[in-house]
Amino acid sequence: MFFGARPYVSYATDSGDMNALPAIYLLSPAILFSSMMAIYRGYYEGLRNMYPTAFSEVVEALFKLIMGLAGAYLIIQNGLNEYAASGTVYGIPVESAEYAKAATLPYAAAGAIFGVTVGSVFGFAFLWLYHKRNGDGITREMLVASPRPYPMKQTIQRLVRTAIPVALGALAVNLSSLVDTTFVQRRLRDIMSIQPEVLLQEYSGLLSEVVIQTDRVPTFLFGCYGNATTLFMLVPAITQAFGVSALPNVTTAWTTGDPKKSKIASKPSCVLSQ
């Protein structure tokens, strides 16, 4: 993600606009820490313990909120103070206070995105400390009485066979977002280069003069679309939490061949999803 950021942004925007680069650079470390969080969360959820997941998500969200808002605010204020003192924003001359504020936004977005990375770091740190302090609840007696485990080689093979379809499913979802991010902006830019009056008339009153003059109409409109998508996905995000919490019970009932328990265990999640 870090090393592919520049060619990706260049292709997605098709304009030489590199404003998104700082945000992508600062977001890339979150992939590592989010993956490590997923290991701990999945392990505890499989043991029917949702507390570590819940607590770590609260910790993660708090640091996202605090660090993201603080970073964005401080970056904007610093840029505006620089403009007031020298007429530049982070070394770049600007024409007016309105343009100065617009010039700070790419850096402010990077500051806000950095909150995501910091949140993932602290979320992982919480889970790591929780595991060190509390363990997983499996006692030595339980281990002694448990069935003989598969050999390491066979365990790895089973994990890989399980992980590949899960990863491909996640990849399909992310590819659809990638297609949206890349091609929608390019098509909007094509319209702006061929018939700009179509978009300007359609969104008259919503596009500021700064957005138009700085050639940011495609990114501005795609950002509005992204906000709408986030709001639309609120309900699935909430119902998914109930599905995750029900999954271990459903799995247990299924593997023990008890369809009645399986139906009861899955009913709350199904109702909420509907």
C-alpha positions as CSV (number, residue, x, y, z in Angstrom):
1,M,0.0,0.0,0.0
2,F,2.8,2.4,0.9
3,F,4.9,1.8,-2.2
4,G,2.0,1.5,-4.6
5,A,0.3,4.7,-3.4
6,R,1.9,7.1,-5.9
7,P,1.1,5.1,-9.1
8,Y,-2.4,4.3,-7.8
9,V,-3.2,7.9,-7.0
10,S,-1.8,9.1,-10.3
11,Y,-4.0,6.6,-12.2
12,A,-7.2,7.1,-10.0
13,T,-7.2,10.9,-10.3
14,D,-5.8,11.1,-13.8
15,S,-4.8,14.7,-13.2
16,G,-1.4,14.7,-11.5
17,D,-3.2,15.6,-8.2
18,M,-1.2,14.0,-5.4
19,N,-3.2,15.4,-2.5
20,A,-4.3,11.9,-1.4
21,L,-0.8,10.6,-1.0
22,P,-0.1,11.8,2.6
23,A,-3.3,10.1,3.9
24,I,-2.5,6.8,2.1
25,Y,1.1,6.9,3.5
26,L,-0.2,7.4,7.0
27,L,-2.9,4.8,6.7
28,S,-0.7,2.0,5.4
29,P,0.7,0.9,8.8
30,A,-2.9,0.2,10.0
31,I,-3.0,-2.9,7.8
32,L,-0.4,-4.6,10.0
33,F,-2.0,-3.7,13.3
34,S,-5.6,-4.4,12.1
35,S,-4.5,-7.9,11.0
36,M,-2.9,-8.6,14.3
37,M,-6.0,-7.4,16.1
38,A,-8.2,-9.7,14.0
39,I,-6.1,-12.7,15.2
40,Y,-6.8,-11.9,18.9
41,R,-10.4,-11.0,18.3
42,G,-11.2,-14.0,16.2
43,Y,-9.5,-16.3,18.8
44,Y,-11.5,-14.9,21.7
45,E,-14.7,-14.8,19.7
46,G,-14.2,-18.5,18.9
47,L,-14.0,-19.1,22.6
48,R,-17.4,-17.2,23.0
49,N,-15.7,-14.3,24.8
50,M,-16.8,-11.1,23.2
51,Y,-15.3,-8.8,25.9
52,P,-11.8,-8.4,24.4
53,T,-13.3,-7.5,21.0
54,A,-15.8,-5.0,22.5
55,F,-13.2,-3.3,24.8
56,S,-10.6,-3.2,22.0
57,E,-13.1,-1.6,19.6
58,V,-13.9,1.1,22.2
59,V,-10.2,1.8,22.7
60,E,-9.6,1.8,18.9
61,A,-12.6,4.2,18.3
62,L,-11.6,6.6,21.1
63,F,-8.1,7.0,19.8
64,K,-9.4,7.4,16.2
65,L,-11.7,10.1,17.4
66,I,-9.3,12.0,19.6
67,M,-6.2,11.7,17.5
68,G,-8.0,12.1,14.2
69,L,-9.9,15.3,15.2
70,A,-6.9,16.7,17.1
71,G,-4.6,16.1,14.1
72,A,-7.0,17.6,11.6
73,Y,-7.7,20.6,13.7
74,L,-4.0,21.4,14.5
75,I,-3.0,21.0,10.9
76,I,-5.7,23.3,9.7
77,Q,-4.9,25.9,12.3
78,N,-1.1,25.7,11.6
79,G,-1.7,26.2,7.9
80,L,-4.0,29.2,8.5
81,N,-1.6,30.7,10.9
82,E,1.2,30.4,8.3
83,Y,-1.0,32.0,5.7
84,A,-1.8,34.9,8.0
85,A,1.9,35.4,8.6
86,S,3.4,34.9,5.2
87,G,0.6,34.3,2.6
88,T,1.6,30.7,2.1
89,V,0.2,27.3,3.3
90,Y,3.0,24.8,4.0
91,G,5.3,26.7,1.7
92,I,2.8,27.1,-1.2
93,P,1.6,30.7,-2.0
94,V,-2.3,31.0,-2.1
95,E,-4.6,33.8,-3.3
96,S,-7.0,34.2,-0.4
97,A,-8.1,32.9,3.0
98,E,-10.7,30.6,1.3
99,Y,-8.0,29.1,-0.9
100,A,-5.7,28.8,2.2
101,K,-8.3,26.7,4.0
102,A,-8.8,24.5,0.9
103,A,-5.0,24.1,0.7
104,T,-4.9,22.8,4.3
105,L,-7.5,20.1,3.6
106,P,-5.3,17.4,2.1
107,Y,-2.9,17.6,5.1
108,A,-5.9,17.7,7.5
109,A,-7.2,14.6,5.9
110,A,-3.9,12.9,6.5
111,G,-4.0,14.0,10.1
112,A,-7.5,12.6,10.5
113,I,-6.5,9.3,8.8
114,F,-3.5,9.1,11.1
115,G,-6.0,8.7,13.9
116,V,-7.1,5.4,12.3
117,T,-3.5,4.1,12.4
118,V,-3.0,5.3,16.0
119,G,-6.3,3.6,16.9
120,S,-5.3,0.3,15.4
121,V,-2.0,0.5,17.3
122,F,-3.6,1.1,20.7
123,G,-6.4,-1.5,19.9
124,F,-3.8,-4.1,19.3
125,A,-1.8,-3.0,22.3
126,F,-4.9,-3.5,24.5
127,L,-5.5,-7.0,23.2
128,W,-1.9,-8.0,23.6
129,L,-1.9,-6.8,27.2
130,Y,-5.3,-8.4,27.9
131,H,-4.0,-11.7,26.7
132,K,-0.8,-11.4,28.7
133,R,-2.7,-10.6,31.8
134,N,-5.8,-12.8,31.5
135,G,-4.9,-15.6,29.1
136,D,-7.6,-17.3,27.3
137,G,-9.4,-19.2,30.0
138,I,-8.2,-22.6,29.0
139,T,-6.8,-24.4,32.0
140,R,-4.0,-27.0,32.1
141,E,-6.6,-29.6,33.2
142,M,-8.7,-28.8,30.0
143,L,-5.6,-29.2,27.9
144,V,-4.7,-32.6,29.5
145,A,-8.3,-33.8,28.9
146,S,-8.5,-32.5,25.4
147,P,-8.2,-34.7,22.3
148,R,-4.8,-35.2,20.7
149,P,-4.2,-32.2,18.4
150,Y,-3.4,-32.5,14.7
151,P,0.3,-32.5,13.7
152,M,1.6,-29.0,13.0
153,K,1.9,-29.6,9.3
154,Q,-1.7,-30.8,9.1
155,T,-2.9,-27.9,11.2
156,I,-1.2,-25.4,8.8
157,Q,-2.7,-27.1,5.8
158,R,-6.2,-26.9,7.3
159,L,-5.7,-23.2,8.2
160,V,-4.5,-22.4,4.7
161,R,-7.4,-24.2,3.1
162,T,-9.8,-22.3,5.4
163,A,-8.1,-18.9,5.0
164,I,-7.9,-18.9,1.2
165,P,-11.7,-18.7,0.5
166,V,-12.2,-16.2,3.3
167,A,-9.4,-14.0,1.9
168,L,-10.8,-14.3,-1.6
169,G,-14.2,-13.3,-0.3
170,A,-12.8,-10.3,1.4
171,L,-10.7,-9.4,-1.7
172,A,-13.9,-9.4,-3.8
173,V,-15.6,-6.9,-1.5
174,N,-12.5,-4.7,-1.5
175,L,-12.0,-4.9,-5.2
176,S,-15.5,-3.5,-5.7
177,S,-14.6,-0.5,-3.6
178,L,-11.3,-0.2,-5.5
179,V,-13.2,-0.2,-8.8
180,D,-15.5,2.6,-7.5
181,T,-12.7,4.7,-6.2
182,T,-10.7,4.4,-9.4
183,F,-13.1,4.4,-12.2
184,V,-15.9,6.7,-10.9
185,Q,-13.4,9.5,-10.4
186,R,-11.9,9.0,-13.8
187,R,-15.3,9.1,-15.4
188,L,-16.2,12.2,-13.5
189,R,-13.0,13.8,-14.7
190,D,-13.8,12.8,-18.3
191,I,-17.1,14.5,-18.0
192,M,-15.4,17.6,-16.6
193,S,-13.0,17.6,-19.5
194,I,-15.6,17.1,-22.2
195,Q,-18.9,18.7,-20.9
196,P,-18.1,20.4,-17.5
197,E,-21.4,22.3,-17.7
198,V,-23.3,19.1,-17.1
199,L,-21.9,18.5,-13.7
200,L,-21.7,22.2,-12.7
201,Q,-25.3,22.6,-13.6
202,E,-26.4,19.4,-11.9
203,Y,-24.7,20.4,-8.6
204,S,-25.1,24.1,-8.9
205,G,-25.0,25.7,-5.4
206,L,-23.2,22.7,-3.9
207,L,-19.8,23.2,-5.5
208,S,-17.8,26.1,-4.1
209,E,-15.7,28.3,-6.4
210,V,-12.5,27.0,-4.8
211,V,-13.4,23.4,-5.7
212,I,-14.1,24.4,-9.3
213,Q,-11.1,26.6,-9.7
214,T,-8.7,24.1,-8.2
215,D,-10.1,21.3,-10.4
216,R,-11.3,19.1,-7.5
217,V,-14.9,18.6,-8.6
218,P,-14.4,14.8,-9.3
219,T,-12.8,14.2,-5.9
220,F,-15.3,16.4,-4.1
221,L,-18.3,14.5,-5.6
222,F,-16.7,11.1,-4.9
223,G,-16.2,12.2,-1.3
224,C,-19.9,13.0,-1.0
225,Y,-20.6,9.5,-2.5
226,G,-18.3,7.9,0.1
227,N,-20.1,9.7,3.0
228,A,-23.4,8.4,1.7
229,T,-22.0,4.9,1.4
230,T,-20.7,5.0,5.0
231,L,-24.1,6.0,6.3
232,F,-25.8,3.3,4.2
233,M,-23.5,0.6,5.7
234,L,-24.4,1.6,9.3
235,V,-27.2,-1.1,9.6
236,P,-25.1,-4.0,8.2
237,A,-22.2,-2.9,10.6
238,I,-24.5,-3.2,13.6
239,T,-26.2,-6.5,12.6
240,Q,-22.8,-8.0,11.8
241,A,-21.8,-7.6,15.4
242,F,-24.7,-9.9,16.5
243,G,-23.8,-12.3,13.8
244,V,-20.2,-12.6,15.0
245,S,-21.3,-13.2,18.6
246,A,-23.8,-15.9,17.5
247,L,-21.4,-17.7,15.2
248,P,-19.5,-19.9,17.8
249,N,-22.8,-21.2,19.2
250,V,-24.2,-21.9,15.8
251,T,-20.9,-23.7,14.9
252,T,-21.0,-25.8,18.0
253,A,-24.6,-26.8,17.5
254,W,-23.9,-27.7,13.8
255,T,-20.8,-29.8,14.5
256,T,-22.6,-31.7,17.3
257,G,-25.5,-32.5,15.0
258,D,-28.2,-30.6,17.0
259,P,-30.4,-28.8,14.5
260,K,-32.7,-27.5,17.2
261,K,-29.9,-25.7,19.0
262,S,-28.5,-24.4,15.7
263,K,-31.9,-22.8,14.9
264,I,-32.2,-21.2,18.3
265,A,-28.6,-19.9,18.3
266,S,-28.9,-18.3,14.9
267,K,-32.4,-16.9,15.4
268,P,-31.5,-13.5,17.1
269,S,-28.9,-12.8,14.4
270,C,-31.3,-13.6,11.6
271,V,-34.1,-11.4,13.0
272,L,-31.7,-8.5,13.4
273,S,-30.4,-9.0,9.9
274,Q,-34.0,-8.9,8.5
